[in-house]
Amino acid sequence: MRLVCVEGSVKMVDNQQKALWDAVGSSFVDYYYKQFDTDRSLLESLYIDSSCLTWEGEKFHGKKQIIDKLTADEDLILGFHQSFLLKFMNNSWVCINEIFRLAIHNFDGQGQR
């Protein structure tokens, strides 16, 4: 058993539930990056009109603005950090909040700023 925060409250999660959450997360990430690399417009099904994306501090609200940002240009291959907040709605998982940051901010090669 372990503690997790679900819908604003702390709950106990057993190994079976943990396996389910791991499967949901892994499946989402596999699908997201496959579509991101092949046809980013197909990511539209993962967002809703109230979804938010913060991309390097710039905010995008709603599926249209998010997809417009994701399909705007080809990106160089760089290190990054990305977090997704998923919610189960109408029998499918959607991304209600996403944060993206490049991992190249003012480091001297030894991990010092």
N, CA, C and O atoms as a GROMACS GRO file, in nm:
protein
  452
    1MET      N    1   0.084  -0.118   0.000
    1MET     CA    2   0.000   0.000   0.000
    1MET      C    3   0.089   0.125   0.000
    1MET      O    4   0.199   0.126   0.055
    2ARG      N    5   0.036   0.229  -0.065
    2ARG     CA    6   0.105   0.357  -0.060
    2ARG      C    7   0.001   0.468  -0.065
    2ARG      O    8  -0.114   0.444  -0.103
    3LEU      N    9   0.041   0.588  -0.028
    3LEU     CA   10  -0.049   0.702  -0.027
    3LEU      C   11  -0.034   0.781  -0.157
    3LEU      O   12   0.077   0.803  -0.204
    4VAL      N   13  -0.147   0.823  -0.214
    4VAL     CA   14  -0.146   0.911  -0.331
    4VAL      C   15  -0.252   1.016  -0.312
    4VAL      O   16  -0.347   0.998  -0.234
    5CYS      N   17  -0.237   1.127  -0.383
    5CYS     CA   18  -0.338   1.233  -0.380
    5CYS      C   19  -0.430   1.213  -0.499
    5CYS      O   20  -0.385   1.218  -0.614
    6VAL      N   21  -0.559   1.191  -0.473
    6VAL     CA   22  -0.658   1.172  -0.578
    6VAL      C   23  -0.771   1.271  -0.556
    6VAL      O   24  -0.835   1.271  -0.450
    7GLU      N   25  -0.796   1.355  -0.655
    7GLU     CA   26  -0.903   1.454  -0.649
    7GLU      C   27  -0.898   1.535  -0.519
    7GLU      O   28  -1.002   1.558  -0.456
    8GLY      N   29  -0.779   1.576  -0.479
    8GLY     CA   30  -0.763   1.665  -0.365
    8GLY      C   31  -0.757   1.598  -0.229
    8GLY      O   32  -0.742   1.668  -0.128
    9SER      N   33  -0.768   1.467  -0.221
    9SER     CA   34  -0.758   1.400  -0.091
    9SER      C   35  -0.658   1.285  -0.099
    9SER      O   36  -0.638   1.226  -0.205
   10VAL      N   37  -0.598   1.255   0.014
   10VAL     CA   38  -0.499   1.147   0.020
   10VAL      C   39  -0.571   1.015   0.040
   10VAL      O   40  -0.656   1.002   0.128
   11LYS      N   41  -0.536   0.916  -0.042
   11LYS     CA   42  -0.599   0.784  -0.036
   11LYS      C   43  -0.492   0.676  -0.038
   11LYS      O   44  -0.382   0.697  -0.088
   12MET      N   45  -0.528   0.560   0.016
   12MET     CA   46  -0.439   0.444   0.012
   12MET      C   47  -0.457   0.374  -0.123
   12MET      O   48  -0.570   0.359  -0.170
   13VAL      N   49  -0.348   0.333  -0.184
   13VAL     CA   50  -0.353   0.262  -0.311
   13VAL      C   51  -0.279   0.131  -0.294
   13VAL      O   52  -0.164   0.129  -0.250
   14ASP      N   53  -0.345   0.020  -0.330
   14ASP     CA   54  -0.278  -0.109  -0.321
   14ASP      C   55  -0.202  -0.138  -0.451
   14ASP      O   56  -0.208  -0.059  -0.546
   15ASN      N   57  -0.130  -0.249  -0.454
   15ASN     CA   58  -0.047  -0.280  -0.570
   15ASN      C   59  -0.129  -0.299  -0.698
   15ASN      O   60  -0.081  -0.265  -0.806
   16GLN      N   61  -0.250  -0.351  -0.687
   16GLN     CA   62  -0.335  -0.369  -0.805
   16GLN      C   63  -0.375  -0.233  -0.863
   16GLN      O   64  -0.372  -0.214  -0.984
   17GLN      N   65  -0.413  -0.140  -0.776
   17GLN     CA   66  -0.447  -0.006  -0.822
   17GLN      C   67  -0.324   0.064  -0.880
   17GLN      O   68  -0.334   0.134  -0.980
   18LYS      N   69  -0.209   0.046  -0.816
   18LYS     CA   70  -0.086   0.106  -0.866
   18LYS      C   71  -0.055   0.055  -1.007
   18LYS      O   72  -0.014   0.132  -1.094
   19ALA      N   73  -0.075  -0.076  -1.028
   19ALA     CA   74  -0.051  -0.134  -1.161
   19ALA      C   75  -0.145  -0.071  -1.265
   19ALA      O   76  -0.104  -0.047  -1.379
   20LEU      N   77  -0.269  -0.046  -1.226
   20LEU     CA   78  -0.364   0.019  -1.318
   20LEU      C   79  -0.316   0.159  -1.354
   20LEU      O   80  -0.315   0.195  -1.472
   21TRP      N   81  -0.277   0.239  -1.253
   21TRP     CA   82  -0.230   0.375  -1.280
   21TRP      C   83  -0.103   0.374  -1.364
   21TRP      O   84  -0.086   0.458  -1.452
   22ASP      N   85  -0.013   0.278  -1.338
   22ASP     CA   86   0.109   0.266  -1.419
   22ASP      C   87   0.074   0.236  -1.564
   22ASP      O   88   0.134   0.292  -1.656
   23ALA      N   89  -0.025   0.147  -1.586
   23ALA     CA   90  -0.067   0.111  -1.722
   23ALA      C   91  -0.129   0.231  -1.793
   23ALA      O   92  -0.102   0.253  -1.911
   24VAL      N   93  -0.212   0.308  -1.723
   24VAL     CA   94  -0.274   0.427  -1.783
   24VAL      C   95  -0.165   0.526  -1.823
   24VAL      O   96  -0.166   0.577  -1.935
   25GLY      N   97  -0.073   0.554  -1.732
   25GLY     CA   98   0.034   0.649  -1.762
   25GLY      C   99   0.123   0.604  -1.876
   25GLY      O  100   0.155   0.683  -1.964
   26SER      N  101   0.163   0.478  -1.874
   26SER     CA  102   0.250   0.426  -1.981
   26SER      C  103   0.180   0.429  -2.116
   26SER      O  104   0.240   0.467  -2.216
   27SER      N  105   0.053   0.389  -2.119
   27SER     CA  106  -0.023   0.390  -2.244
   27SER      C  107  -0.038   0.531  -2.297
   27SER      O  108  -0.023   0.555  -2.417
   28PHE      N  109  -0.067   0.626  -2.208
   28PHE     CA  110  -0.081   0.765  -2.251
   28PHE      C  111   0.049   0.817  -2.310
   28PHE      O  112   0.049   0.875  -2.419
   29VAL      N  113   0.158   0.797  -2.239
   29VAL     CA  114   0.288   0.848  -2.286
   29VAL      C  115   0.328   0.783  -2.418
   29VAL      O  116   0.375   0.852  -2.509
   30ASP      N  117   0.308   0.651  -2.432
   30ASP     CA  118   0.339   0.584  -2.558
   30ASP      C  119   0.259   0.644  -2.674
   30ASP      O  120   0.316   0.675  -2.779
   31TYR      N  121   0.128   0.661  -2.654
   31TYR     CA  122   0.043   0.717  -2.759
   31TYR      C  123   0.082   0.862  -2.789
   31TYR      O  124   0.097   0.899  -2.906
   32TYR      N  125   0.100   0.943  -2.685
   32TYR     CA  126   0.131   1.084  -2.703
   32TYR      C  127   0.258   1.103  -2.788
   32TYR      O  128   0.256   1.176  -2.887
   33TYR      N  129   0.366   1.038  -2.751
   33TYR     CA  130   0.492   1.061  -2.822
   33TYR      C  131   0.493   0.997  -2.960
   33TYR      O  132   0.561   1.047  -3.049
   34LYS      N  133   0.419   0.889  -2.980
   34LYS     CA  134   0.408   0.832  -3.114
   34LYS      C  135   0.338   0.932  -3.206
   34LYS      O  136   0.384   0.956  -3.318
   35GLN      N  137   0.227   0.989  -3.160
   35GLN     CA  138   0.155   1.088  -3.240
   35GLN      C  139   0.236   1.217  -3.255
   35GLN      O  140   0.235   1.279  -3.361
   36PHE      N  141   0.304   1.257  -3.150
   36PHE     CA  142   0.386   1.378  -3.154
   36PHE      C  143   0.492   1.366  -3.263
   36PHE      O  144   0.522   1.463  -3.333
   37ASP      N  145   0.550   1.248  -3.277
   37ASP     CA  146   0.657   1.226  -3.375
   37ASP      C  147   0.605   1.203  -3.516
   37ASP      O  148   0.680   1.222  -3.612
   38THR      N  149   0.477   1.161  -3.532
   38THR     CA  150   0.427   1.128  -3.666
   38THR      C  151   0.324   1.228  -3.718
   38THR      O  152   0.340   1.278  -3.829
   39ASP      N  153   0.220   1.258  -3.641
   39ASP     CA  154   0.116   1.351  -3.684
   39ASP      C  155   0.056   1.419  -3.561
   39ASP      O  156  -0.038   1.368  -3.500
   40ARG      N  157   0.109   1.534  -3.526
   40ARG     CA  158   0.070   1.604  -3.403
   40ARG      C  159  -0.076   1.645  -3.402
   40ARG      O  160  -0.134   1.662  -3.295
   41SER      N  161  -0.136   1.662  -3.517
   41SER     CA  162  -0.278   1.703  -3.519
   41SER      C  163  -0.367   1.595  -3.456
   41SER      O  164  -0.476   1.626  -3.408
   42LEU      N  165  -0.323   1.470  -3.455
   42LEU     CA  166  -0.401   1.361  -3.394
   42LEU      C  167  -0.404   1.370  -3.242
   42LEU      O  168  -0.482   1.299  -3.178
   43LEU      N  169  -0.321   1.456  -3.183
   43LEU     CA  170  -0.322   1.474  -3.038
   43LEU      C  171  -0.446   1.549  -2.991
   43LEU      O  172  -0.474   1.554  -2.871
   44GLU      N  173  -0.521   1.608  -3.084
   44GLU     CA  174  -0.639   1.686  -3.048
   44GLU      C  175  -0.737   1.606  -2.962
   44GLU      O  176  -0.802   1.664  -2.874
   45SER      N  177  -0.747   1.477  -2.985
   45SER     CA  178  -0.842   1.394  -2.908
   45SER      C  179  -0.804   1.383  -2.760
   45SER      O  180  -0.885   1.340  -2.679
   46LEU      N  181  -0.682   1.422  -2.725
   46LEU     CA  182  -0.637   1.412  -2.586
   46LEU      C  183  -0.670   1.536  -2.503
   46LEU      O  184  -0.651   1.536  -2.382
   47TYR      N  185  -0.719   1.641  -2.568
   47TYR     CA  186  -0.745   1.766  -2.498
   47TYR      C  187  -0.893   1.801  -2.503
   47TYR      O  188  -0.966   1.754  -2.590
   48ILE      N  189  -0.936   1.884  -2.408
   48ILE     CA  190  -1.073   1.936  -2.407
   48ILE      C  191  -1.064   2.089  -2.412
   48ILE      O  192  -0.955   2.146  -2.403
   49ASP      N  193  -1.179   2.154  -2.427
   49ASP     CA  194  -1.178   2.299  -2.441
   49ASP      C  195  -1.126   2.374  -2.319
   49ASP      O  196  -1.086   2.490  -2.329
   50SER      N  197  -1.126   2.308  -2.203
   50SER     CA  198  -1.073   2.373  -2.083
   50SER      C  199  -0.930   2.327  -2.049
   50SER      O  200  -0.878   2.361  -1.943
   51SER      N  201  -0.867   2.251  -2.138
   51SER     CA  202  -0.729   2.208  -2.116
   51SER      C  203  -0.634   2.327  -2.121
   51SER      O  204  -0.661   2.426  -2.188
   52CYS      N  205  -0.522   2.315  -2.050
   52CYS     CA  206  -0.419   2.420  -2.048
   52CYS      C  207  -0.282   2.360  -2.080
   52CYS      O  208  -0.253   2.246  -2.043
   53LEU      N  209  -0.201   2.438  -2.148
   53LEU     CA  210  -0.062   2.402  -2.176
   53LEU      C  211   0.024   2.520  -2.137
   53LEU      O  212  -0.003   2.634  -2.176
   54THR      N  213   0.129   2.495  -2.060
   54THR     CA  214   0.230   2.596  -2.032
   54THR      C  215   0.358   2.550  -2.100
   54THR      O  216   0.416   2.449  -2.061
   55TRP      N  217   0.402   2.625  -2.201
   55TRP     CA  218   0.518   2.587  -2.283
   55TRP      C  219   0.625   2.692  -2.263
   55TRP      O  220   0.614   2.803  -2.316
   56GLU      N  221   0.727   2.658  -2.188
   56GLU     CA  222   0.836   2.752  -2.160
   56GLU      C  223   0.781   2.882  -2.102
   56GLU      O  224   0.828   2.991  -2.137
   57GLY      N  225   0.680   2.872  -2.014
   57GLY     CA  226   0.623   2.987  -1.948
   57GLY      C  227   0.509   3.053  -2.023
   57GLY      O  228   0.437   3.135  -1.965
   58GLU      N  229   0.491   3.020  -2.150
   58GLU     CA  230   0.382   3.077  -2.230
   58GLU      C  231   0.259   2.988  -2.215
   58GLU      O  232   0.268   2.866  -2.225
   59LYS      N  233   0.143   3.050  -2.191
   59LYS     CA  234   0.021   2.974  -2.161
   59LYS      C  235  -0.070   2.966  -2.284
   59LYS      O  236  -0.088   3.063  -2.357
   60PHE      N  237  -0.127   2.847  -2.304
   60PHE     CA  238  -0.222   2.820  -2.412
   60PHE      C  239  -0.344   2.755  -2.348
   60PHE      O  240  -0.331   2.664  -2.267
   61HIS      N  241  -0.463   2.802  -2.384
   61HIS     CA  242  -0.586   2.754  -2.322
   61HIS      C  243  -0.681   2.698  -2.429
   61HIS      O  244  -0.710   2.766  -2.527
   62GLY      N  245  -0.727   2.576  -2.408
   62GLY     CA  246  -0.821   2.513  -2.500
   62GLY      C  247  -0.751   2.430  -2.605
   62GLY      O  248  -0.636   2.456  -2.641
   63LYS      N  249  -0.822   2.330  -2.655
   63LYS     CA  250  -0.760   2.235  -2.749
   63LYS      C  251  -0.710   2.302  -2.876
   63LYS      O  252  -0.606   2.262  -2.927
   64LYS      N  253  -0.780   2.403  -2.929
   64LYS     CA  254  -0.735   2.467  -3.053
   64LYS      C  255  -0.601   2.538  -3.034
   64LYS      O  256  -0.510   2.518  -3.114
   65GLN      N  257  -0.589   2.618  -2.929
   65GLN     CA  258  -0.461   2.687  -2.905
   65GLN      C  259  -0.349   2.586  -2.879
   65GLN      O  260  -0.236   2.606  -2.926
   66ILE      N  261  -0.377   2.480  -2.807
   66ILE     CA  262  -0.275   2.380  -2.776
   66ILE      C  263  -0.229   2.311  -2.903
   66ILE      O  264  -0.108   2.299  -2.926
   67ILE      N  265  -0.321   2.265  -2.984
   67ILE     CA  266  -0.283   2.196  -3.108
   67ILE      C  267  -0.213   2.291  -3.204
   67ILE      O  268  -0.118   2.252  -3.271
   68ASP      N  269  -0.258   2.416  -3.211
   68ASP     CA  270  -0.188   2.515  -3.295
   68ASP      C  271  -0.043   2.529  -3.250
   68ASP      O  272   0.046   2.537  -3.334
   69LYS      N  273  -0.018   2.532  -3.120
   69LYS     CA  274   0.119   2.542  -3.068
   69LYS      C  275   0.199   2.416  -3.100
   69LYS      O  276   0.313   2.424  -3.146
   70LEU      N  277   0.138   2.300  -3.077
   70LEU     CA  278   0.210   2.173  -3.097
   70LEU      C  279   0.242   2.146  -3.244
   70LEU      O  280   0.338   2.076  -3.274
   71THR      N  281   0.162   2.201  -3.335
   71THR     CA  282   0.185   2.176  -3.478
   71THR      C  283   0.254   2.294  -3.547
   71THR      O  284   0.272   2.291  -3.669
   72ALA      N  285   0.291   2.397  -3.472
   72ALA     CA  286   0.344   2.522  -3.531
   72ALA      C  287   0.477   2.503  -3.603
   72ALA      O  288   0.497   2.563  -3.709
   73ASP      N  289   0.566   2.424  -3.550
   73ASP     CA  290   0.697   2.411  -3.612
   73ASP      C  291   0.763   2.280  -3.573
   73ASP      O  292   0.718   2.211  -3.482
   74GLU      N  293   0.868   2.248  -3.644
   74GLU     CA  294   0.948   2.130  -3.611
   74GLU      C  295   1.048   2.169  -3.503
   74GLU      O  296   1.110   2.276  -3.509
   75ASP      N  297   1.063   2.083  -3.405
   75ASP     CA  298   1.150   2.113  -3.293
   75ASP      C  299   1.284   2.042  -3.308
   75ASP      O  300   1.291   1.930  -3.359
   76LEU      N  301   1.389   2.108  -3.264
   76LEU     CA  302   1.518   2.043  -3.253
   76LEU      C  303   1.510   1.938  -3.143
   76LEU      O  304   1.428   1.950  -3.052
   77ILE      N  305   1.595   1.838  -3.149
   77ILE     CA  306   1.599   1.738  -3.044
   77ILE      C  307   1.682   1.793  -2.929
   77ILE      O  308   1.803   1.810  -2.940
   78LEU      N  309   1.614   1.822  -2.819
   78LEU     CA  310   1.676   1.880  -2.700
   78LEU      C  311   1.623   1.808  -2.577
   78LEU      O  312   1.518   1.744  -2.583
   79GLY      N  313   1.694   1.820  -2.466
   79GLY     CA  314   1.642   1.767  -2.342
   79GLY      C  315   1.525   1.850  -2.293
   79GLY      O  316   1.520   1.971  -2.314
   80PHE      N  317   1.431   1.785  -2.227
   80PHE     CA  318   1.314   1.857  -2.179
   80PHE      C  319   1.252   1.784  -2.060
   80PHE      O  320   1.283   1.668  -2.033
   81HIS      N  321   1.163   1.854  -1.992
   81HIS     CA  322   1.081   1.799  -1.884
   81HIS      C  323   0.937   1.825  -1.925
   81HIS      O  324   0.904   1.934  -1.971
   82GLN      N  325   0.851   1.726  -1.908
   82GLN     CA  326   0.712   1.743  -1.945
   82GLN      C  327   0.624   1.669  -1.845
   82GLN      O  328   0.651   1.554  -1.811
   83SER      N  329   0.520   1.736  -1.798
   83SER     CA  330   0.427   1.676  -1.702
   83SER      C  331   0.286   1.687  -1.757
   83SER      O  332   0.249   1.787  -1.818
   84PHE      N  333   0.207   1.581  -1.735
   84PHE     CA  334   0.068   1.577  -1.780
   84PHE      C  335  -0.021   1.551  -1.659
   84PHE      O  336   0.012   1.470  -1.573
   85LEU      N  337  -0.134   1.620  -1.652
   85LEU     CA  338  -0.237   1.591  -1.554
   85LEU      C  339  -0.356   1.535  -1.632
   85LEU      O  340  -0.418   1.606  -1.711
   86LEU      N  341  -0.386   1.407  -1.609
   86LEU     CA  342  -0.490   1.338  -1.684
   86LEU      C  343  -0.617   1.327  -1.601
   86LEU      O  344  -0.613   1.321  -1.478
   87LYS      N  345  -0.731   1.324  -1.672
   87LYS     CA  346  -0.860   1.305  -1.605
   87LYS      C  347  -0.945   1.212  -1.691
   87LYS      O  348  -0.946   1.224  -1.813
   88PHE      N  349  -1.016   1.120  -1.626
   88PHE     CA  350  -1.104   1.029  -1.696
   88PHE      C  351  -1.239   1.096  -1.713
   88PHE      O  352  -1.307   1.126  -1.615
   89MET      N  353  -1.278   1.121  -1.839
   89MET     CA  354  -1.404   1.190  -1.869
   89MET      C  355  -1.471   1.122  -1.988
   89MET      O  356  -1.406   1.095  -2.089
   90ASN      N  357  -1.601   1.096  -1.977
   90ASN     CA  358  -1.677   1.039  -2.089
   90ASN      C  359  -1.610   0.916  -2.149
   90ASN      O  360  -1.598   0.904  -2.271
   91ASN      N  361  -1.568   0.824  -2.062
   91ASN     CA  362  -1.506   0.697  -2.102
   91ASN      C  363  -1.373   0.710  -2.175
   91ASN      O  364  -1.336   0.620  -2.250
   92SER      N  365  -1.300   0.819  -2.154
   92SER     CA  366  -1.166   0.829  -2.210
   92SER      C  367  -1.081   0.920  -2.121
   92SER      O  368  -1.133   0.998  -2.041
   93TRP      N  369  -0.949   0.908  -2.137
   93TRP     CA  370  -0.855   0.990  -2.063
   93TRP      C  371  -0.823   1.113  -2.145
   93TRP      O  372  -0.796   1.104  -2.264
   94VAL      N  373  -0.827   1.230  -2.080
   94VAL     CA  374  -0.791   1.355  -2.146
   94VAL      C  375  -0.686   1.426  -2.062
   94VAL      O  376  -0.677   1.406  -1.941
   95CYS      N  377  -0.609   1.509  -2.128
   95CYS     CA  378  -0.507   1.589  -2.060
   95CYS      C  379  -0.570   1.723  -2.025
   95CYS      O  380  -0.608   1.800  -2.114
   96ILE      N  381  -0.582   1.752  -1.895
   96ILE     CA  382  -0.641   1.879  -1.856
   96ILE      C  383  -0.535   1.985  -1.825
   96ILE      O  384  -0.566   2.104  -1.821
   97ASN      N  385  -0.411   1.942  -1.804
   97ASN     CA  386  -0.304   2.038  -1.784
   97ASN      C  387  -0.171   1.973  -1.824
   97ASN      O  388  -0.147   1.857  -1.794
   98GLU      N  389  -0.088   2.050  -1.892
   98GLU     CA  390   0.043   2.002  -1.938
   98GLU      C  391   0.144   2.113  -1.918
   98GLU      O  392   0.115   2.230  -1.941
   99ILE      N  393   0.263   2.076  -1.874
   99ILE     CA  394   0.372   2.173  -1.855
   99ILE      C  395   0.494   2.120  -1.929
   99ILE      O  396   0.532   2.005  -1.913
  100PHE      N  397   0.556   2.207  -2.010
  100PHE     CA  398   0.673   2.170  -2.089
  100PHE      C  399   0.783   2.272  -2.061
  100PHE      O  400   0.761   2.392  -2.067
  101ARG      N  401   0.903   2.221  -2.032
  101ARG     CA  402   1.021   2.307  -2.011
  101ARG      C  403   1.141   2.241  -2.076
  101ARG      O  404   1.163   2.121  -2.062
  102LEU      N  405   1.220   2.321  -2.147
  102LEU     CA  406   1.347   2.273  -2.199
  102LEU      C  407   1.445   2.255  -2.084
  102LEU      O  408   1.437   2.327  -1.984
  103ALA      N  409   1.536   2.162  -2.097
  103ALA     CA  410   1.634   2.133  -1.992
  103ALA      C  411   1.771   2.187  -2.031
  103ALA      O  412   1.871   2.115  -2.026
  104ILE      N  413   1.776   2.314  -2.070
  104ILE     CA  414   1.902   2.373  -2.119
  104ILE      C  415   1.932   2.508  -2.056
  104ILE      O  416   2.000   2.590  -2.117
  105HIS      N  417   1.883   2.533  -1.938
  105HIS     CA  418   1.887   2.667  -1.882
  105HIS      C  419   2.013   2.700  -1.803
  105HIS      O  420   2.023   2.666  -1.685
  106ASN      N  421   2.110   2.765  -1.866
  106ASN     CA  422   2.225   2.828  -1.801
  106ASN      C  423   2.305   2.738  -1.709
  106ASN      O  424   2.333   2.778  -1.595
  107PHE      N  425   2.343   2.621  -1.752
  107PHE     CA  426   2.429   2.535  -1.673
  107PHE      C  427   2.568   2.534  -1.733
  107PHE      O  428   2.583   2.543  -1.855
  108ASP      N  429   2.668   2.523  -1.649
  108ASP     CA  430   2.808   2.534  -1.694
  108ASP      C  431   2.871   2.400  -1.730
  108ASP      O  432   2.992   2.394  -1.749
  109GLY      N  433   2.793   2.292  -1.739
  109GLY     CA  434   2.849   2.162  -1.770
  109GLY      C  435   2.879   2.080  -1.644
  109GLY      O  436   2.896   1.959  -1.652
  110GLN      N  437   2.887   2.146  -1.529
  110GLN     CA  438   2.909   2.077  -1.403
  110GLN      C  439   2.787   2.086  -1.314
  110GLN      O  440   2.794   2.058  -1.195
  111GLY      N  441   2.673   2.124  -1.374
  111GLY     CA  442   2.550   2.133  -1.299
  111GLY      C  443   2.534   2.260  -1.219
  111GLY      O  444   2.444   2.270  -1.135
  112GLN      N  445   2.620   2.359  -1.244
  112GLN     CA  446   2.613   2.485  -1.171
  112GLN      C  447   2.555   2.593  -1.260
  112GLN      O  448   2.582   2.598  -1.380
  113ARG      N  449   2.477   2.679  -1.201
  113ARG     CA  450   2.422   2.795  -1.274
  113ARG      C  451   2.520   2.908  -1.272
  113ARG      O  452   2.492   3.014  -1.329
   0.00000   0.00000   0.00000
